Amino acid sequence: MNYALVFPPQFGKIQVSVFAIWLVTISGMIGIWLGQDDWFLPKTPFNLLLGLGLLYWNFPMKNGWRSLLIWSLVYLIGMGVEVVGVNTSLLFGTYQYGENLGFKLFGVPLLIGINWVVLTFLTATICKRFIRHKWLAPFCGAILMVALDFFIEPIAPVFDFWHWEAGRAPIRNFVDWFLVSFILQVLAQKDLPEGKNPLPLHHFASQAVFFAFFYAIYQF
């Protein structure tokens, strides 16, 4: 196969990454919409890992061990609050994870920590691009994360991602999400790339489009 016909020479890794993100997103939307959810939804862990891999490909850790420490803390905090939430209901509310997010530890899929890392990086990078204020940028990032969660929550039980005891996400879920997100945003600000790489915006937009699409279908 002549790959130059698919990816011409000027088609660099940013363009390849954006193409891959939208290809996977649109394929999943169409497949699930056509009733092939039993095939597509169990592939969710692959989608999360692909997104993480594309981000690392475009944004290698610029500060070495310092970067590794910061993003490891984001992962551990994300996992930690979920473990507390699932096992005690002290955070977010009373909920349990389903089977489509992969292997669990203490009732929480290991990939949920990855999801916290990816969403924090995406939203923090987007907000840093437009806002330079020390506290407004993390506030913006936390708002974006909560806004995305607003569309995810009604769809999560349908896709067997997680299930709320009350049947729907309580208000405290969004409050706690904002507080945790803000803390992670402040932490992430210490290790964000410079420049205007469009991948984070495309990656975040693809998730927003995906969940907004199914939110519209299942709500209306």
Secondary structure, DSSP 8 states (H G I E B T S, - for coil): --HHHHS-TT--HHHHHHHHHHHHHHHHHHHHHTT-HHHHGGGHHHHHHHHHHHHHHHS--TTTHHHHHHHHHHHHHHHHHHHHHHHH-SSS-SEEE-STT--EETTEEHHHHHHHHHHHHHHHHHHHHH---TTHHHHHHHHHHHHHHHHHTTTTTTTTSEEETTSS--HHHHHHHHHHHHHHHHHHGGG---S--SHHHHHHHHHHHHHHHHHHHHH-
